[in-house]
Amino acid sequence: MSGHSYSLQDLASEVNGRLVGEPTTEIHSISTIQNASSGCISFLANPKYKKFLSDTQASAVIIGPENESDLRGSGIIVDDPYAAYAIISSMFVIFKNPYEDMEKSFTAHETSIIDDSVILGPNVYIGPNCTIGANSIIHANCSLVMNVEVGKNSIIHPNSVLGSDGFGYAPNHPGYVKIEQLGKLILGDSVEIGASCTIDRGAIDHTEIHDGVKLDNQVHIAHNVILGKNSAIAASCAIAGSTVIGKNLQMGGLSGILGHLEICDNVLIGAHTLITKNITDPGDYVGIMPAQEKKDWAKSSVFIKKRNDK
């Protein structure tokens, strides 16, 4: 299927960039700087790819002012090339509604309210007492189990389960008594939930995912977690119950946060790191050991143990 085509001037105007080169140059696609061909626009955001700038085949490159002297052809000069690339990428989307003209096969409980502008994929289930705000997209095979509120302009990717039972049990020898989960799951505006994520509704109070949060695939957030605005969590992370997290959290893949903790604003957590206590100071936290051969790791572990025993 043919895509969209724009003049270089169109694209520069969209990102408020300064154009270098021929304004009428036709751009029909986006490509990486090392694999571009004529008719493509590319971008340079990571310095390690600067080596490709001098001989790229792209018709134009989005760059920052610091790289303008190395530009050999046309370009768009902006302060943040990666953000400009993100804006321009939306102009080349072919399927704005991937479910257009498909059979509508979702199920919605009579107590739920869905804005008329919402896009629902096949096999979506919307249970009791759910609301979905304007211009949100619920992709195929998702379940909003119950008591879920989704804000405006949010996206839930395939196979995610929102508002499932939190993990709540009272020990009662020789087993457990289930604690019913009576709270809500509340998602703010412009939230994006990746594929196959699970977010539990609250036990009594609510689970809250605030405006602008972005989750990668296969993230689990337990009941009564509060996740602050504009946080971003990479794949396969988990946050245990009743932890309260400030805004702008960034969490690397395969990381975890234990329950009943408080994490302040502006915290970065490195990949494969486990947070076990409160964080009260903004900063970059990491607790991983780079991979080594087994014999070398054995030596390192002895050294670490001796240091910790002092």
Backbone torsions as a table, in degrees:
resi	resn	phi	psi	omega
1	MET	NA	135.4	-179.8
2	SER	-72.5	146.8	-179.3
3	GLY	-102.1	-159.1	-178.4
4	HIS	-91.7	159.8	177.2
5	SER	-138.1	139.7	-178.1
6	TYR	-137.7	155.5	170.5
7	SER	-78.4	157.4	177.5
8	LEU	-60.6	-33.8	177.3
9	GLN	-63.4	-40.5	177.6
10	ASP	-56.7	-45.6	-175.7
11	LEU	-70.0	-41.0	178.5
12	ALA	-61.9	-40.9	179.1
13	SER	-64.7	-36.8	-178.2
14	GLU	-62.5	-33.6	-176.6
15	VAL	-108.8	11.1	-179.6
16	ASN	54.5	41.1	-179.3
17	GLY	-98.0	163.8	176.9
18	ARG	-94.5	123.1	-173.9
19	LEU	-85.6	135.2	172.1
20	VAL	-120.3	123.2	179.8
21	GLY	112.6	-160.0	-174.1
22	GLU	-82.9	116.4	-176.7
23	PRO	-61.7	-28.6	-175.4
24	THR	-87.1	1.2	177.7
25	THR	-52.2	128.6	-176.6
26	GLU	-88.7	129.5	179.5
27	ILE	-116.7	124.4	-178.3
28	HIS	-116.6	-3.7	-180.0
29	SER	-163.6	168.5	175.4
30	ILE	-111.2	142.7	179.1
31	SER	-145.7	159.6	171.8
32	THR	-66.2	153.6	-173.1
33	ILE	-64.2	-30.3	-177.4
34	GLN	-84.6	-17.4	-176.4
35	ASN	-116.3	11.8	-174.4
36	ALA	-73.9	158.8	174.7
37	SER	-136.2	177.6	-179.3
38	SER	-58.8	137.2	-178.2
39	GLY	94.0	-6.8	179.3
40	CYS	-97.3	152.8	165.3
41	ILE	-112.8	140.9	178.8
42	SER	-126.2	-175.1	-179.6
43	PHE	-148.4	154.6	176.3
44	LEU	-123.7	106.7	178.3
45	ALA	-118.2	-34.1	-179.0
46	ASN	-97.3	122.6	-176.1
47	PRO	-57.3	-25.0	-177.2
48	LYS	-69.7	-13.1	177.3
49	TYR	-97.8	3.9	-179.1
50	LYS	-61.1	-27.4	-179.4
51	LYS	-60.9	-20.7	-179.4
52	PHE	-88.4	-9.7	-172.8
53	LEU	-64.5	-37.3	-173.4
54	SER	-72.5	-24.7	-176.7
55	ASP	-127.0	17.3	176.7
56	THR	-62.5	148.2	178.0
57	GLN	-92.8	3.7	178.4
58	ALA	-61.6	146.3	175.8
59	SER	-71.5	-23.0	177.8
60	ALA	-159.4	155.2	179.1
61	VAL	-132.1	136.1	174.0
62	ILE	-86.7	121.4	-176.4
63	ILE	-138.4	165.6	173.0
64	GLY	-87.1	163.2	-178.2
65	PRO	-57.4	-30.0	-177.0
66	GLU	-68.1	-17.7	-178.9
67	ASN	-107.1	4.5	-174.5
68	GLU	-61.7	-35.5	-177.5
69	SER	-66.9	-19.1	-179.9
70	ASP	-95.6	-2.7	-179.0
71	LEU	-73.3	128.4	-177.2
72	ARG	-100.7	-13.5	-178.8
73	GLY	-137.0	-144.6	-178.7
74	SER	-78.4	156.9	179.1
75	GLY	-166.8	173.0	173.6
76	ILE	-123.8	124.1	-176.5
77	ILE	-99.4	121.0	179.4
78	VAL	-138.9	161.9	178.9
79	ASP	-71.3	-32.3	-176.9
80	ASP	-130.6	91.0	-177.0
81	PRO	-61.2	-34.0	-177.9
82	TYR	-68.4	-41.6	177.2
83	ALA	-65.3	-38.5	177.9
84	ALA	-64.6	-41.8	175.4
85	TYR	-57.4	-43.6	-179.2
86	ALA	-60.3	-43.1	179.7
87	ILE	-64.4	-45.9	-178.1
88	ILE	-66.7	-32.8	-179.3
89	SER	-57.6	-33.4	-178.5
90	SER	-67.6	-20.0	-179.0
91	MET	-78.2	-14.6	-177.1
92	PHE	-106.2	9.1	176.9
93	VAL	-71.2	127.0	-179.7
94	ILE	-86.9	-46.2	-175.4
95	PHE	-101.7	86.9	177.3
96	LYS	-62.8	-37.4	175.2
97	ASN	-123.3	99.3	-175.8
98	PRO	-67.1	-11.6	-177.1
99	TYR	-106.1	9.5	-179.8
100	GLU	-60.1	134.1	179.1
101	ASP	71.6	2.5	174.8
102	MET	-85.9	157.6	177.6
103	GLU	-64.2	131.5	178.6
104	LYS	-80.0	119.5	-172.9
105	SER	-131.6	24.9	179.4
106	PHE	-85.1	162.5	177.4
107	THR	-123.4	129.9	-179.5
108	ALA	-130.3	131.4	177.4
109	HIS	-67.6	149.5	-175.1
110	GLU	-64.3	-19.9	-179.9
111	THR	-86.8	-4.5	-176.8
112	SER	-91.6	153.0	-177.7
113	ILE	-123.5	123.1	-177.2
114	ILE	-123.3	122.3	178.6
115	ASP	-61.6	146.0	-176.9
116	ASP	-61.5	-24.1	-177.8
117	SER	-84.8	-5.3	-177.0
118	VAL	-69.0	139.9	173.9
119	ILE	-101.2	125.4	-179.6
120	LEU	-119.1	127.6	178.5
121	GLY	-82.2	174.2	178.7
122	PRO	-62.8	147.7	173.5
123	ASN	63.0	26.3	172.8
124	VAL	-80.2	137.6	176.2
125	TYR	-117.5	127.5	178.3
126	ILE	-122.0	111.5	-173.5
127	GLY	-85.9	-164.3	-174.5
128	PRO	-66.0	146.2	170.5
129	ASN	58.1	43.7	175.9
130	CYS	-111.1	148.5	173.2
131	THR	-133.0	144.2	178.8
132	ILE	-130.8	124.1	-174.4
133	GLY	-81.3	174.6	-172.7
134	ALA	-60.3	141.1	172.4
135	ASN	63.3	21.9	175.1
136	SER	-89.5	158.6	-178.4
137	ILE	-126.4	125.8	174.5
138	ILE	-113.6	108.4	-174.0
139	HIS	-77.1	173.2	-171.7
140	ALA	-55.3	143.4	170.2
141	ASN	68.7	20.3	175.5
142	CYS	-87.3	154.2	175.1
143	SER	-127.5	125.3	167.1
144	LEU	-103.4	101.5	-163.8
145	VAL	-68.3	-56.3	174.7
146	MET	-171.1	154.9	175.6
147	ASN	56.2	43.9	-178.8
148	VAL	-113.3	131.9	173.7
149	GLU	-116.5	123.0	177.1
150	VAL	-112.1	129.0	-176.7
151	GLY	-77.5	-163.1	-178.5
152	LYS	-82.5	150.2	171.5
153	ASN	57.5	33.8	179.6
154	SER	-104.5	158.3	-177.3
155	ILE	-132.3	129.0	175.3
156	ILE	-116.7	117.8	-174.7
157	HIS	-83.3	166.7	-169.2
158	PRO	-55.4	145.5	170.8
159	ASN	71.9	12.2	176.7
160	SER	-83.3	150.2	-178.6
161	VAL	-123.0	116.6	-179.1
162	LEU	-113.7	137.9	177.2
163	GLY	78.7	24.0	175.0
164	SER	-73.9	169.3	179.4
165	ASP	-61.8	133.3	169.6
166	GLY	-70.4	162.3	-176.8
167	PHE	-85.2	84.1	-175.8
168	GLY	-128.3	117.2	-179.5
169	TYR	-143.9	142.4	173.6
170	ALA	-103.0	123.8	178.5
171	PRO	-58.4	134.8	-178.9
172	ASN	-150.4	90.3	-172.5
173	HIS	-46.3	129.5	8.8
174	PRO	-96.0	17.2	-176.6
175	GLY	-141.4	-137.4	-175.3
176	TYR	-140.2	151.1	172.2
177	VAL	-106.9	126.7	-178.7
178	LYS	-69.1	134.9	173.4
179	ILE	-95.8	118.4	-179.0
180	GLU	-67.7	141.0	-175.8
181	GLN	-97.3	104.0	-168.7
182	LEU	-101.8	-5.6	-177.1
183	GLY	-87.7	-170.8	-179.1
184	LYS	-110.3	167.4	162.0
185	LEU	-114.3	121.0	-177.3
186	ILE	-117.3	116.9	175.5
187	LEU	-104.9	134.7	-179.9
188	GLY	-79.1	-160.6	179.4
189	ASP	-85.1	150.6	175.9
190	SER	56.0	37.7	174.2
191	VAL	-92.1	141.1	175.7
192	GLU	-128.0	123.2	-177.8
193	ILE	-111.0	124.4	-177.4
194	GLY	-69.8	-178.9	-178.6
195	ALA	-70.9	142.3	173.0
196	SER	59.1	37.8	171.7
197	CYS	-91.5	156.1	174.6
198	THR	-131.2	127.9	178.1
199	ILE	-130.8	120.6	-175.3
200	ASP	-84.0	147.0	171.5
201	ARG	-76.0	165.8	-175.7
202	GLY	-74.6	161.8	177.4
203	ALA	-78.0	-56.5	175.2
204	ILE	-122.8	-58.5	170.0
205	ASP	-75.1	-172.8	-171.7
206	HIS	-106.7	153.3	163.6
207	THR	-84.1	133.7	-174.9
208	GLU	-129.6	126.3	173.8
209	ILE	-116.3	108.7	-168.4
210	HIS	-81.3	172.9	-173.9
211	ASP	-51.5	139.4	170.6
212	GLY	79.0	4.5	180.0
213	VAL	-69.6	141.1	178.1
214	LYS	-126.4	124.0	176.8
215	LEU	-114.6	135.6	173.0
216	ASP	-76.6	-173.4	-178.4
217	ASN	-71.9	151.7	171.0
218	GLN	56.0	46.9	173.4
219	VAL	-102.2	138.4	176.7
220	HIS	-117.0	128.2	174.9
221	ILE	-122.2	122.4	-172.8
222	ALA	-83.9	176.8	-173.8
223	HIS	-65.9	143.7	175.3
224	ASN	69.2	12.3	170.3
225	VAL	-70.5	142.7	170.1
226	ILE	-117.8	119.2	-176.8
227	LEU	-114.1	119.2	-170.7
228	GLY	-72.4	168.5	-174.7
229	LYS	-56.1	143.4	170.7
230	ASN	58.9	29.3	173.1
231	SER	-83.2	153.1	-178.4
232	ALA	-137.0	127.2	-174.4
233	ILE	-126.4	124.9	-179.0
234	ALA	-79.3	175.4	-168.9
235	ALA	-61.8	148.6	169.9
236	SER	64.5	31.7	173.3
237	CYS	-96.0	160.8	177.7
238	ALA	-142.4	140.3	176.0
239	ILE	-123.7	122.2	-177.4
240	ALA	-78.2	168.8	-167.2
241	GLY	-64.0	147.8	171.4
242	SER	66.0	18.7	173.7
243	THR	-85.2	138.1	-178.3
244	VAL	-111.9	121.0	-172.6
245	ILE	-120.7	134.3	179.3
246	GLY	-74.8	-171.6	-177.0
247	LYS	-78.9	158.6	172.5
248	ASN	66.1	25.9	170.8
249	LEU	-63.3	136.7	168.1
250	GLN	-123.4	128.2	-170.3
251	MET	-130.4	117.2	-179.5
252	GLY	-72.2	161.4	-174.8
253	GLY	-59.1	149.1	177.0
254	LEU	64.2	23.1	178.8
255	SER	-96.1	165.5	179.0
256	GLY	-144.7	153.8	173.6
257	ILE	-129.1	126.6	179.2
258	LEU	-70.8	169.5	-173.5
259	GLY	-82.1	160.9	174.6
260	HIS	61.0	33.5	177.6
261	LEU	-107.7	166.4	173.2
262	GLU	-123.7	127.1	-179.2
263	ILE	-119.4	125.2	-176.2
264	CYS	-75.3	177.9	177.0
265	ASP	-64.4	154.8	167.3
266	ASN	61.5	49.2	176.5
267	VAL	-109.1	134.5	174.1
268	LEU	-111.5	128.6	-179.4
269	ILE	-116.3	121.9	-177.3
270	GLY	-70.0	161.8	-179.7
271	ALA	-57.3	142.3	174.3
272	HIS	61.4	34.7	179.6
273	THR	-109.3	138.9	176.3
274	LEU	-110.2	122.0	177.7
275	ILE	-93.4	122.6	-172.7
276	THR	-115.8	-5.7	179.7
277	LYS	-146.9	168.7	-178.4
278	ASN	-57.5	148.0	171.6
279	ILE	-117.5	119.0	-176.2
280	THR	-109.7	-9.5	-179.5
281	ASP	-119.0	128.8	175.6
282	PRO	-57.3	150.1	178.4
283	GLY	159.1	-171.1	-175.4
284	ASP	-110.6	115.5	-174.6
285	TYR	-115.7	133.7	-178.7
286	VAL	-147.8	145.0	-178.7
287	GLY	-142.7	42.9	-177.4
288	ILE	-113.5	159.3	174.5
289	MET	-115.9	124.2	178.7
290	PRO	-56.5	149.3	-178.6
291	ALA	-62.5	141.9	177.8
292	GLN	-137.0	165.8	168.2
293	GLU	-62.2	152.0	-172.6
294	LYS	-57.0	-42.6	-178.1
295	LYS	-65.7	-35.1	178.3
296	ASP	-71.2	-38.0	176.8
297	TRP	-63.3	-38.5	179.1
298	ALA	-59.5	-41.1	178.4
299	LYS	-66.8	-43.0	-179.6
300	SER	-63.3	-41.0	-178.0
301	SER	-64.7	-36.0	176.4
302	VAL	-64.3	-42.9	179.2
303	PHE	-62.2	-45.6	-179.3
304	ILE	-62.9	-41.4	-179.9
305	LYS	-62.5	-44.2	-180.0
306	LYS	-62.2	-40.1	178.8
307	ARG	-63.4	-41.7	-177.8
308	ASN	-71.4	-26.1	-178.3
309	ASP	-78.9	-13.6	-178.1
310	LYS	-72.7	NA	NA
